[in-house]
Amino acid sequence: KVMVVLKMFGREKKIPRESFKRALRALQKRHPVLRSILRKETDSDSFFFEEQLDASTRHEVPVFWSDRRDNSSYLEIWQRECPKFSVDKSAVALHVLEGNGVSEVLFVMDHFFCDGLSVVNLFK
């Protein structure tokens, strides 16, 4: 797995969920990999990514919301998410940790998706 943590400082209010979902949908339109799922070849141990072109049947990127307790809150998510393997589901999951003055958005994805450096291109 690969995880990228975006920290947002100075946020005294909660992140508006509908605005966040709208922004995520816009990102999905722009980046094909966010519209992709991991598939396994039927007769082999090979895996491949399949872009879902039809928006009506596309898997949504799951977003999980929780409170940010301290600077290591993301580690619990990492330990829980790391062993999971996302076949036939969205290759990316987002975790939003909201705290007082600091919030974090965690992008968790399968390493098949990219290396840690490549994912930074999503944020450009």
Phi and psi in degrees as a GROMACS rama.xvg file:
@    title "Ramachandran Plot"
@    xaxis  label "Phi"
@    yaxis  label "Psi"
@TYPE xy
-125.161  137.467  VAL-2
-133.177  133.162  MET-3
-117.519  132.114  VAL-4
-110.781  121.951  VAL-5
-101.768  119.159  LEU-6
-98.6321  136.161  LYS-7
-119.48  116.701  MET-8
-98.1761  152.459  PHE-9
80.767  14.3018  GLY-10
-91.1732  107.231  ARG-11
-88.15  -21.3044  GLU-12
-104.936  163.847  LYS-13
-69.9299  152.763  LYS-14
-73.3827  127.156  ILE-15
-64.1286  116.321  PRO-16
-63.8457  -42.3615  ARG-17
-64.756  -40.1571  GLU-18
-64.3502  -39.8471  SER-19
-62.9567  -45.2713  PHE-20
-64.0339  -37.9771  LYS-21
-63.0822  -44.0899  ARG-22
-64.1316  -38.6194  ALA-23
-65.1881  -41.8317  LEU-24
-62.1762  -38.7709  ARG-25
-64.8723  -39.7367  ALA-26
-62.5946  -40.6497  LEU-27
-62.1119  -37.7035  GLN-28
-65.256  -33.0062  LYS-29
-84.3447  -33.6491  ARG-30
-115.934  108.128  HIS-31
-56.4787  -32.683  PRO-32
-65.8639  -25.0962  VAL-33
-77.6265  -9.44126  LEU-34
-102.545  10.091  ARG-35
-105.432  155.062  SER-36
-127.448  157.045  ILE-37
-88.4626  128.864  LEU-38
-119.748  155.016  ARG-39
-112.242  132.814  LYS-40
-59.2152  140.191  GLU-41
-63.9732  -44.225  THR-42
-106.948  21.5797  ASP-43
-152.264  -178.967  SER-44
-97.6322  16.0289  ASP-45
-85.8072  149.946  SER-46
-122.499  155.328  PHE-47
-151.185  159.556  PHE-48
-96.5082  140.489  PHE-49
-124.347  120.257  GLU-50
-76.8355  132.963  GLU-51
-95.7373  105.635  GLN-52
-80.8328  -30.512  LEU-53
-82.9839  109.89  ASP-54
-61.6974  -27.088  ALA-55
-73.8198  -21.4114  SER-56
-114.15  2.58712  THR-57
-69.0323  139.587  ARG-58
-67.7988  135.99  HIS-59
-80.8635  147.937  GLU-60
-70.7028  120.787  VAL-61
-70.3612  138.919  PRO-62
-123.717  125.152  VAL-63
-114.303  130.738  PHE-64
-109.834  134.699  TRP-65
-155.652  171.248  SER-66
-82.7091  142.327  ASP-67
-93.2756  112.497  ARG-68
-84.8563  -40.7938  ARG-69
-158.935  -172.041  ASP-70
-69.5133  -10.4458  ASN-71
-111.81  13.0909  SER-72
-58.1442  -34.6477  SER-73
-64.843  -25.1752  TYR-74
-64.5411  -35.9861  LEU-75
-60.7293  -42.9098  GLU-76
-65.7442  -43.2068  ILE-77
-59.3391  -45.7569  TRP-78
-65.8068  -33.3564  GLN-79
-77.1654  -39.6438  ARG-80
-84.3751  -29.9754  GLU-81
-55.602  -44.5177  CYS-82
-74.1244  -15.6696  PRO-83
-72.5774  147.693  LYS-84
-123.354  124.176  PHE-85
-99.5265  61.8832  SER-86
-78.298  135.038  VAL-87
63.0643  23.8592  ASP-88
-132.899  173.728  LYS-89
-56.1097  138.064  SER-90
-77.0943  -7.86901  ALA-91
-127.213  141.55  VAL-92
-130.306  144.566  ALA-93
-114.307  140.104  LEU-94
-123.66  124.837  HIS-95
-107.478  118.19  VAL-96
-107.333  113.135  LEU-97
-100.598  130.834  GLU-98
-134.804  178.364  GLY-99
-84.2777  103.702  ASN-100
91.4715  -21.4582  GLY-101
-139.736  127.947  VAL-102
-125.777  156.723  SER-103
-133.29  142.24  GLU-104
-115.066  121.11  VAL-105
-105.4  121.536  LEU-106
-97.0107  115.263  PHE-107
-114.582  128.122  VAL-108
-145.842  160.171  MET-109
-67.8903  146.333  ASP-110
-66.1803  -21.1162  HIS-111
-59.4052  -28.1361  PHE-112
-64.2086  -47.6044  PHE-113
-177.818  176.609  CYS-114
-91.9844  171.526  ASP-115
-60.8973  -34.7648  GLY-116
-72.1782  -38.9267  LEU-117
-63.1161  -32.86  SER-118
-66.012  -23.267  VAL-119
-60.4455  -27.0024  VAL-120
-62.3302  -24.5624  ASN-121
-61.3679  -28.3919  LEU-122
-94.2121  2.17383  PHE-123
